[in-house]
Amino acid sequence: MAKLDARKLRKRRHARIRAKVIGTNARPRLSVFRSLNHIYAQLIDDEAGNTLVAVSTLASAFKEAKKNGLKKAEEATLIGSLLGQHAKGKGIKEVVFDRGGYMYHGRIAALADAARKAGLKF
């Protein structure tokens, strides 16, 4: 078997997770993607194929936060709380968490904890 890099292994883990985790309109999937510099989160209804809520560190509000020297985990916390606020505005209370093949620690855990504190159940 050829040597696999970390990106391919993450894709495999994500495919395994996605085989089990399905978002519905009543309980959408909270999908997380992190790159080297940014973090993205969205609530997805897989049955209809719609994104209900999407937030990321690319928004103009985060350009100011970046200038103030926030760390990546702190940015993830802001994204999680912002996602929870937007979800509450749309009447979403429960979600299914899709960690995207990443380990549940660091930025991923910070985002999830902040979303829970904002009122989302998963």
Sequence and secondary structure as in RCSB ss.txt:
>XXXX:A:sequence
MAKLDARKLRKRRHARIRAKVIGTNARPRLSVFRSLNHIYAQLIDDEAGNTLVAVSTLASAFKEAKKNGLKKAEE
ATLIGSLLGQHAKGKGIKEVVFDRGGYMYHGRIAALADAARKAGLKF
>XXXX:A:secstr
     HHHHHHHHHHHHHHH    SSS EEEEEE SS EEEEEEETTTTEEEEEEETTSHHHHHHHHTT  HHHH
HHHHHHHHHHHHHHTT  B EEE TT  SSTHHHHHHHHHHHTT B 
